[in-house]
Amino acid sequence: MSLPGALWLLGHPVQHSLSPKFQDAALRAAGIPLEYTALDVPPDALQSVLEQVRARHAAGNVTVPHKEAAFQACDSTTEIAARIEAVNAFKVEDGRLLGHNTDVAGVDHAVRALVGDPTGLTIALLGAGGAAAAVLAAAESWDADIRMRSRTPERARALAQRVAGVAEVVRRVADALEDADLVINATPIGMTSNAFPCPLDSIPTGAAVLDLVYRPNETRWVREARARGHRAADGMGMLIEQGALAFEWWFGVEPDREVMRMAVR
Ligand code: NAP
């Protein structure tokens, strides 16, 4: 297998991303002589950077806000990327830009690690952006009852139509939380502050709590949910898994996930 000419993360902003830390650790552990570099790419520069990707036979990841634009720019994509019209991993083969999405399998992994088999669960999903789209695509194989609530209801309705038949859109957070077995935060609330996506006393007793946001030492929402007796996890498990699956797609070998986890701990 020939190695990519470079390994890049394209996002805006990207300086706080943890991906270079754990991808570089995995590259060293696998003996692959590449470095994973985060590039800050403003939206108006994405197309020219993708031309450099093609020219240099680069591979890598795409993050906020470029996942949908990168999907549009690819010459072809995997089925799962087409399902949610978003790409978070790319590579070049025979001069063609190929796109993939590993967020869907990443969130599936995180949910199963927290609650086991999600079949039959009632799930409150807060948010209706890219992360929520990954949850809905994963949920197509769960047979779960999902109630999605977003600050902007039209966005939730549009997403529920795009990944059809998986989620019901509700107006209030309380409607989503009623009788929920699992509460998923797919908003950025808690990323840069200690704010909560929903009050902890509104979460049913016994419900599990999954925050897709990740921070060093977890989010306060996750820590306090656990202190109240809820099973709870932050987005680190999803982050590592989506990165590990991208690594495998680029290089055809599985990375050492424990090395990746240690690198961000
Ligand atoms: P996004 O596409 O921008 O969508 C964000 C969603 O949250 C939208 O529904 C938005 O509503 C809502 N929202 C934003 N600010 C809010 C606020 N202050 N109050 C209520 N709702 C608010 O973002 P995304 O890509 O889905 O990412 C969401 C979070 O998931 C980010 O923190 C990201 O880091 C995390 N994430 C984690 C992983 C992982 O691997 N763990 C992977 C992907 C994403 P409006 O439409 O009203 O703005």
Residues whose N, C-alpha, C, O or C-beta is under 5 A from the ligand:
A	BS01	NAP	G127 A128 G129 G130 A131 A132 S150 R151 T152 R155 A186 T187 P188 M191 L212 V213 G235 M236 M238 L239
